[in-house]
């Protein structure tokens, strides 16, 4: 941050240059950046956020887990893992808004429940390049299957947050033998018609329509929003993303949510928002016809207080899926992963048990 070279830092700290370079590499991996320039800009932004948020408790942010790099057949993927190594396998496809595992207590809950959670950074986020073919869903599916092959996991429960719903559906469609069940929490379905979004605030209805019909304009809006967050700090995210949604804004303004917002922004901003911006276009692509061919059990969870996503659209998705099921969660909004993380993990555990996954500690044996 002071502009010193590696040689000067090594001399000041009384360490070898090799040690300093290795420490720098480790810091870059934990911060989710690919260059020293990105590291400096991210660290500077974080220092500003810290100064602005000093009255709140920053301990959760210090506990954020870094990613290991999986060098597979389809490129380098940032991979986060937590929970017991012999636990019930869960593949987590993160959304655009809630990070991966920054919420205090989430990793402890996975350990307690016996869930082995594998969370790859999706294309355009963190360490994972967007891909040259412009198909982040197809690339994410290939990368996920490669990770399962490497770890010798024949079948997993798939847990998805918001836009991760469409990624989970494609995985269940392209590799049906690898998916025991899908838990979409919250589910984000295609929202195709103006009437279908009648239960949403006007701004979000317009955004849903623009994402489908004016993707270029929507991309510019999202890019401006990300730039504002980088300038003003993550505390502006609740207002920017959940304008008109008082419940979700209140959840994300709680001190414990600060770490979630920081990690979500770090993942997105590591590649200047290319993955996040693509997600906004993907959110309202119509994949309902594909959903009719997904044979895995598919639980669509929706917060009763959500105004960002249409309940009608989620119910239609559940009805379209051959084994779809809709579950309304009272006292929750679209910020369901933050307010009800333990409930979501229990749903993943139940789905895995029903499919016969896991080990002897659960008292059952699967065919695999």
C-alpha positions as a printed Julia matrix, in Angstrom:
368×3 Matrix{Float64}:
   0.0     0.0     0.0
   3.0     2.29    0.59
   4.47    1.54   -2.85
   7.42   -0.5    -1.56
   9.03   -3.2    -3.67
   9.27   -6.84   -2.64
  12.97   -6.31   -1.96
  12.26   -3.35    0.37
   9.5    -5.24    2.22
  11.8    -8.25    2.73
  14.54   -6.0     4.06
  12.16   -4.16    6.44
  10.68   -7.4     7.8
  13.95   -9.33    7.97
  12.67  -12.05    5.61
  13.83  -13.47    2.31
  12.36  -12.19   -0.93
  11.01  -15.7    -1.63
   9.1   -15.68    1.65
   7.59  -12.26    0.91
   6.58  -13.33   -2.6
   4.92  -16.48   -1.21
   3.06  -14.43    1.41
   1.96  -11.99   -1.28
   0.68  -14.89   -3.39
  -1.26  -16.23   -0.39
  -2.8   -12.84    0.32
  -3.86  -12.47   -3.33
  -5.55  -15.89   -3.24
  -7.45  -15.06   -0.06
  -8.51  -11.68   -1.43
  -9.7   -13.27   -4.68
  -7.54  -11.16   -7.01
  -5.18  -12.06   -9.83
  -2.64   -9.23   -9.85
  -0.85   -6.9    -7.46
  -2.71   -3.96   -9.02
  -6.07   -5.56   -8.2
  -4.79   -6.36   -4.71
  -3.85   -2.74   -4.02
  -7.15   -1.33   -5.34
  -9.21   -3.89   -3.41
  -7.23   -3.34   -0.21
  -7.66    0.41   -0.55
 -11.42    0.06   -1.06
 -11.62   -2.23    1.96
  -9.71    0.24    4.11
 -12.26    2.92    3.22
 -15.14    0.56    4.0
 -13.55   -0.32    7.32
 -13.25    3.31    8.31
 -16.88    3.92    7.37
 -18.12    0.86    9.27
 -15.96    1.01   12.41
 -18.95    1.16   14.83
 -20.05   -2.3    13.62
 -18.27   -5.55   14.43
 -15.64   -6.45   11.81
 -14.66   -9.87   13.19
 -16.73  -11.83   10.67
 -14.91  -10.26    7.72
 -11.55  -11.31    9.16
 -12.79  -14.9     9.22
 -13.55  -15.11    5.5
 -12.26  -18.3     3.92
 -10.05  -18.1     0.85
 -10.24  -20.32   -2.2
  -7.87  -23.0    -3.41
  -7.18  -23.16   -7.11
  -8.49  -26.22   -8.93
  -6.58  -26.62  -12.19
  -8.9   -28.82  -14.2
  -9.74  -29.77  -17.77
 -11.74  -26.59  -18.24
  -9.45  -23.97  -16.76
  -8.56  -22.73  -13.29
 -11.45  -22.57  -10.82
 -11.44  -20.99   -7.38
 -12.81  -23.69   -5.08
 -14.02  -23.16   -1.51
 -14.56  -26.21    0.69
 -15.86  -26.58    4.22
 -17.39  -29.25    6.4
 -16.03  -32.75    7.12
 -14.1   -34.46    4.32
 -16.26  -37.58    4.69
 -19.54  -35.69    4.99
 -22.6   -35.79    2.79
 -21.48  -34.13   -0.48
 -23.12  -30.83   -1.44
 -22.18  -28.83   -4.53
 -22.94  -25.16   -3.9
 -23.56  -22.88   -6.89
 -23.42  -19.38   -5.48
 -25.63  -16.52   -6.57
 -24.76  -12.94   -7.37
 -25.51  -11.33   -4.02
 -24.67  -13.45   -1.0
 -21.06  -14.57   -1.37
 -20.13  -18.14   -0.54
 -19.54  -18.75    3.16
 -18.87  -15.44    4.88
 -21.91  -15.58    7.17
 -20.71  -16.2    10.75
 -21.49  -19.72   11.9
 -22.27  -21.15    8.44
 -19.15  -23.29    8.24
 -19.7   -24.45   11.81
 -23.26  -25.45   10.89
 -21.98  -27.47    7.93
 -19.5   -29.22   10.23
 -22.2   -29.98   12.79
 -24.65  -31.32   10.2
 -21.94  -33.4     8.49
 -22.12  -31.65    5.12
 -19.08  -31.6     2.83
 -19.71  -28.44    0.85
 -17.86  -27.77   -2.4
 -18.34  -24.21   -3.66
 -16.66  -23.36   -6.98
 -16.42  -19.72   -7.98
 -18.58  -19.46  -11.08
 -17.19  -18.08  -14.37
 -16.51  -14.36  -14.14
 -16.18  -14.43  -10.35
 -13.07  -14.58   -8.17
 -10.34  -16.65   -9.8
 -12.53  -18.3   -12.47
 -12.26  -16.76  -15.94
 -15.51  -15.99  -17.76
 -14.69  -18.11  -20.79
 -14.34  -17.18  -24.44
 -17.56  -18.74  -25.75
 -19.85  -16.45  -23.74
 -21.7   -19.39  -22.16
 -20.96  -19.17  -18.42
 -23.62  -21.75  -17.56
 -22.2   -24.41  -19.87
 -18.66  -23.69  -18.64
 -19.74  -23.82  -14.98
 -21.42  -27.19  -15.57
 -18.3   -28.66  -17.21
 -16.12  -27.34  -14.41
 -18.45  -28.73  -11.74
 -18.43  -32.2   -13.3
 -14.63  -32.05  -13.56
 -14.38  -31.21   -9.84
 -16.67  -34.12   -8.94
 -14.6   -36.45  -11.12
 -11.37  -35.28   -9.5
 -12.77  -35.81   -6.01
 -14.35  -39.15   -7.05
 -17.84  -38.06   -6.06
 -20.41  -39.86   -8.22
 -23.45  -37.91   -6.99
 -24.17  -34.79   -4.92
 -26.97  -32.62   -3.65
 -26.86  -29.3    -5.49
 -27.53  -26.15   -3.46
 -28.15  -22.96   -5.43
 -28.71  -19.34   -4.45
 -30.8   -17.0    -6.64
 -29.37  -16.98  -10.21
 -27.53  -20.2    -9.37
 -30.95  -21.82   -9.9
 -30.5   -21.83  -13.68
 -26.95  -23.21  -13.32
 -28.26  -26.02  -11.11
 -31.02  -26.84  -13.6
 -28.52  -27.07  -16.47
 -26.26  -29.35  -14.41
 -29.21  -31.6   -13.57
 -30.15  -31.66  -17.26
 -26.66  -32.23  -18.72
 -25.39  -34.61  -16.02
 -28.53  -36.17  -14.5
 -26.63  -39.08  -12.98
 -24.53  -36.71  -10.85
 -27.4   -34.79   -9.22
 -29.33  -36.41   -6.37
 -31.52  -33.36   -5.76
 -31.53  -29.58   -6.13
 -32.26  -27.08   -3.35
 -32.81  -23.61   -4.82
 -32.86  -21.15   -1.92
 -34.05  -18.67   -2.92
 -35.15  -19.87   -6.33
 -34.83  -17.35   -9.14
 -36.97  -18.44  -12.1
 -37.53  -16.81  -15.48
 -39.98  -13.92  -15.11
 -41.39  -13.62  -18.58
 -44.54  -11.51  -18.53
 -45.52   -8.16  -17.03
 -48.56   -9.74  -15.34
 -46.42  -12.45  -13.8
 -44.44   -9.84  -11.85
 -47.46   -7.98  -10.45
 -46.42   -8.76   -6.86
 -43.06   -6.94   -7.29
 -42.23   -3.22   -6.84
 -42.33   -1.22  -10.08
 -38.56   -0.75  -10.28
 -37.93   -4.48  -10.04
 -40.65   -5.23  -12.59
 -38.97   -2.81  -14.98
 -35.56   -4.36  -14.31
 -36.93   -7.85  -15.0
 -38.39   -6.63  -18.29
 -35.24   -4.71  -19.26
 -32.99   -7.69  -18.49
 -34.89   -9.67  -21.11
 -35.69   -7.03  -23.74
 -32.92   -4.41  -23.34
 -29.86   -6.37  -22.14
 -27.42   -3.68  -23.3
 -29.12   -1.03  -21.19
 -29.35   -3.37  -18.2
 -25.65   -4.16  -18.5
 -24.8    -0.45  -18.3
 -27.06   -0.01  -15.26
 -25.36   -2.92  -13.47
 -21.88   -1.64  -14.39
 -22.72    1.78  -12.93
 -24.0     0.15   -9.75
 -20.82   -1.89   -9.3
 -18.7     1.2    -9.85
 -20.7     3.05   -7.19
 -20.17    0.21   -4.71
 -16.42    0.26   -5.36
 -16.42    4.01   -4.73
 -18.86    4.34   -1.81
 -18.5     0.97   -0.03
 -20.59   -2.16    0.38
 -23.04   -0.47    2.73
 -24.82    0.96   -0.34
 -25.66   -2.54   -1.66
 -28.94   -2.98    0.29
 -30.33    0.26   -1.11
 -29.07   -0.3    -4.66
 -30.22   -3.9    -4.98
 -33.28   -3.95   -2.73
 -34.84   -0.55   -3.31
 -38.5    -0.86   -2.32
 -37.84   -4.08   -0.38
 -37.72   -2.92    3.24
 -37.48   -6.42    4.73
 -34.38   -7.42    2.77
 -32.73   -4.07    3.34
 -33.16   -4.51    7.1
 -31.61   -8.0     7.0
 -28.58   -6.89    5.01
 -27.99   -3.83    7.19
 -27.45   -5.96   10.28
 -23.8    -5.95   11.47
 -23.38   -9.68   10.81
 -24.33   -9.17    7.15
 -21.33   -6.91    6.52
 -19.03   -9.86    5.87
 -21.53  -11.33    3.41
 -21.72   -8.11    1.41
 -17.94   -7.72    1.38
 -17.33  -11.25    0.13
 -20.05  -10.98   -2.51
 -18.52   -7.76   -3.82
 -14.98   -9.2    -3.74
 -16.11  -12.17   -5.84
 -17.83   -9.93   -8.38
 -15.25   -7.12   -8.52
 -12.2    -9.39   -8.88
 -12.99   -9.43  -12.62
 -14.68   -6.04  -12.69
 -18.14   -7.55  -12.5
 -18.12   -9.57  -15.72
 -19.8   -12.57  -14.07
 -22.26  -10.44  -12.11
 -23.26   -8.48  -15.22
 -23.79  -11.72  -17.14
 -25.97  -12.99  -14.29
 -28.3   -10.05  -14.69
 -28.85  -11.06  -18.32
 -29.21  -14.74  -17.45
 -31.73  -14.1   -14.67
 -34.66  -13.71  -17.05
 -33.71  -16.01  -19.89
 -36.55  -18.38  -20.55
 -35.39  -21.89  -19.65
 -38.79  -23.27  -18.66
 -38.82  -25.71  -21.59
 -35.52  -27.14  -20.36
 -36.99  -27.33  -16.85
 -39.6   -29.8   -18.12
 -36.8   -32.3   -18.76
 -35.09  -32.04  -15.36
 -35.8   -35.31  -13.58
 -34.07  -34.67  -10.23
 -36.12  -33.65   -7.17
 -36.09  -29.86   -7.18
 -37.1   -27.8    -4.13
 -37.9   -24.15   -4.9
 -37.71  -22.08   -1.71
 -39.15  -18.55   -1.6
 -39.25  -16.01    1.22
 -42.75  -14.77    2.02
 -41.43  -11.21    2.36
 -39.53  -11.24   -0.95
 -40.35   -8.44   -3.38
 -37.32   -8.89   -5.65
 -38.53  -12.13   -7.22
 -42.12  -12.93   -8.11
 -43.75  -15.65   -6.02
 -45.98  -16.48   -8.99
 -42.92  -17.11  -11.14
 -41.35  -19.39   -8.52
 -44.6   -21.35   -8.19
 -44.78  -21.72  -11.98
 -41.21  -23.05  -12.07
 -42.01  -25.62   -9.37
 -45.09  -26.7   -11.32
 -43.08  -27.0   -14.54
 -40.35  -29.2   -13.06
 -41.4   -32.89  -13.13
 -40.34  -33.33   -9.5
 -40.57  -29.7    -8.49
 -41.83  -28.59   -5.09
 -42.55  -25.08   -3.81
 -41.8   -24.12   -0.23
 -42.76  -20.75    1.2
 -40.54  -19.63    4.1
 -42.3   -17.28    6.5
 -40.28  -14.45    7.99
 -37.81  -14.46    5.1
 -37.21  -12.41    1.97
 -34.89  -12.82   -0.99
 -32.09  -12.57    1.59
 -33.05  -16.09    2.66
 -29.4   -17.33    2.55
 -28.5   -14.73    5.19
 -31.5   -14.98    7.51
 -32.2   -18.74    7.22
 -28.88  -20.37    6.35
 -29.34  -23.24    8.84
 -32.78  -24.03    7.4
 -31.29  -24.26    3.92
 -28.5   -26.58    5.06
 -31.02  -28.82    6.82
 -32.99  -29.04    3.57
 -29.81  -30.11    1.76
 -29.14  -32.74    4.44
 -32.68  -34.1     4.19
 -32.44  -34.29    0.39
 -29.15  -36.15    0.62
 -30.51  -38.6     3.17
 -33.55  -39.25    0.99
 -31.23  -39.99   -1.95
 -29.06  -42.35    0.09
 -25.94  -40.18    0.12
 -23.56  -39.87    3.05
 -21.68  -42.18    5.33
 -22.2   -44.51    8.25
 -22.51  -41.65   10.71
 -26.0   -40.99    9.3
 -27.06  -44.59    9.65
 -27.73  -45.3     5.98
 -25.91  -46.5     2.9
 -26.33  -45.32   -0.68
 -25.98  -47.4    -3.83
 -22.98  -45.26   -4.82
